[in-house]
């Protein structure tokens, strides 16, 4: 009976750790996110070459 309880606590503990790790990853991703307005559009190579002639 006691093994079942400790196993259940272990599963709950792992689930809590996974959720905490997920939250940390989401927070890190949000902190590193670059707003769309701050990104630049790449110019295709062909257009750049045409302007150089």
N, C-alpha and C positions, 0 to 999 in steps of 0.2 A: 504494500500500500504506500509506504513512504517513497519508494523508488518512482512510483507514478507521479507523486507530488513534486519531487525534485526534477523529474523529466519535464513536467508541465511548466515549472518555473524556468527551466533552461530554455524551453521553446519561447516562452514569453519574453525572456531576457534577450534572446537572439532577435526576436521580432522588434523589440524596442531599439536595439542597437542598429538594426537595418534601417529603421525609420529615422533615427537620429543621423545616420550617415547620409541618407537620402536628402534630409533637410539641409545638411551642411553642403552637399553638392549643389543643390538648387540655389542656396544663398551665394555660393562661390560663382556659379554661372551667371547669376543676376548681377553680381558685382563686376564681373568681367565683360558684361554685355556692352556692345557698341551700338548706340542709337543709329537708326537708318539714316538720319540726316547727316551723321558724321562720316558715313562711308562714301567712298568715291567710286565712280563708275569707270570700269576699265575700258580703254579705247582699243578697239580691234587693231591688230597689227597692220592690216591692209590699209586702213584709213590713214594711219600714221605715215606709212611709206608714201602714199599718194601726196600728202602735204609736203613731203621732203623734196619732191621733184622740182 
